[in-house]
Amino acid sequence: MSKFWSPAIRSLVPYTPGEQPKVLNLIKLNTNENPYPPAPGVEKALQAFDMDRLRLYPDPEASKLKTALAAYHQLDEKQVFLGNGSDEVLALAFMAFFRHDAPLLMPETTYSFYEVYCDLLNINAVRLPLNAQYEIDLDDYAQPNGGIIFANPNAPTGIAISLSKIETLLQHNPDTVVLVDEAYVDFGAESAISLVDRYPNLLVTHTFSKSRSLAGMRIGAAFGQAELIEGLERVKNSFNSYPLDMLAIEAATASVEDDTYFKATCQRIIETREKTAKALSAKGFKVLPSSANFIFVTHPDRDAKEMMQNLRNEKILVRHFTREGINQFLRITIGTDAEMEQLIARL
Ligand SMILES: *Cc1c(COP(=O)(O)O)cnc(C)c1O
């Protein structure tokens, strides 16, 4: 605490990201990064980049990437928003759409950054418990609100909900924004982007950090009708006009242009996930059904935190959350087959 801090920041509890170790040769299964490199075209695009261009500011609209993403998702460019990682896109969306008198509704167990934004922006949130199967029950969200946010698949459970349930929620909640955070959608859930044209209250966010192997470049996107995107642009241009640097724009565009590589790496991760889930179930773990690039597991006779520490001693990093209700679970990122075999052997 310092006397120089504004009163508003004194009570903040910032988000704690997973460890990025300084030492190499660890098996890193703690932050849901992709074990495979970005598409080969990304390296080509970066090598071909003319360094002299770095003297100039980047395109504030990142139009090249917007065009590529709009074409990929069959949307209009006015329905695409870009930011410096989806964390930034989410922060701008909270500012643009969730600062109302009525509370923001979100799952009690979900991406913990959401409540950090609420603290920062003074947004009153109501956190709704998951059901006994650790699923989000959207029926609970039929109540007055200043917005709704959830991740699909949810984090850290990995459990997805169906598009038809999301559509019902959108129909029953026409007056506030429903934000669906699809950070992990490419690993087996249905995207709500197909609903954008029909629901002016829907905003969907994506990230290039997980399925596109570009966490180090910080690229996120939002998809929604032009009115919502314009709201995001207003906040963005009141904060930072150039969230995407030139190299990020080139890398992300090259990634979008290689759909074959993208689909193949996602499929590989899905197959490794299913194999790992099966092997851990056979060892007595309860593995929640995951549609993401991680699994959320618990063991009836083993303490989760102790397992996390033992794995760390064996140079394997996994994520443990201390929050009550999920503190006997480990969140394990899906790595390569070889990495998962080592993990299974240690467990
Ligand atoms: C990883 C993650 C993000 C953030 O992604 P970045 O684009 O790397 O900022 C957002 N939401 C969820 C649920 C995530 O797991």
Ligand as a Chemical Component Dictionary entry (heavy atoms), coordinates in Angstrom:
data_LIG
# 
_chem_comp.id                   LIG 
_chem_comp.type                 NON-POLYMER 
_chem_comp.pdbx_formal_charge   0 
_chem_comp.three_letter_code    LIG 
# 
loop_
_chem_comp_atom.comp_id 
_chem_comp_atom.atom_id 
_chem_comp_atom.alt_atom_id 
_chem_comp_atom.type_symbol 
_chem_comp_atom.charge 
_chem_comp_atom.model_Cartn_x 
_chem_comp_atom.model_Cartn_y 
_chem_comp_atom.model_Cartn_z 
_chem_comp_atom.pdbx_ordinal 
LIG C1 C1 C 0 -6.992  -17.527 -22.053 1  
LIG C2 C2 C 0 -8.352  -16.935 -21.867 2  
LIG C3 C3 C 0 -8.622  -15.618 -22.251 3  
LIG C4 C4 C 0 -7.531  -14.652 -22.619 4  
LIG O1 O1 O 0 -6.950  -14.830 -23.795 5  
LIG P1 P1 P 0 -5.855  -13.790 -24.322 6  
LIG O2 O2 O 0 -6.299  -13.558 -25.724 7  
LIG O3 O3 O 0 -4.563  -14.512 -24.237 8  
LIG O4 O4 O 0 -5.913  -12.550 -23.506 9  
LIG C5 C5 C 0 -9.924  -15.166 -22.170 10 
LIG N1 N1 N 0 -10.905 -15.938 -21.681 11 
LIG C6 C6 C 0 -10.675 -17.185 -21.262 12 
LIG C7 C7 C 0 -11.794 -17.987 -20.717 13 
LIG C8 C8 C 0 -9.391  -17.708 -21.322 14 
LIG O5 O5 O 0 -9.137  -18.920 -20.852 15 
# 
loop_
_chem_comp_bond.comp_id 
_chem_comp_bond.atom_id_1 
_chem_comp_bond.atom_id_2 
_chem_comp_bond.value_order 
_chem_comp_bond.pdbx_ordinal 
LIG C1 C2 SING 1  
LIG C2 C3 SING 2  
LIG C2 C8 DOUB 3  
LIG C3 C4 SING 4  
LIG C3 C5 DOUB 5  
LIG C4 O1 SING 6  
LIG O1 P1 SING 7  
LIG P1 O2 DOUB 8  
LIG P1 O3 SING 9  
LIG P1 O4 SING 10 
LIG C5 N1 SING 11 
LIG N1 C6 DOUB 12 
LIG C6 C7 SING 13 
LIG C6 C8 SING 14 
LIG C8 O5 SING 15 
# 
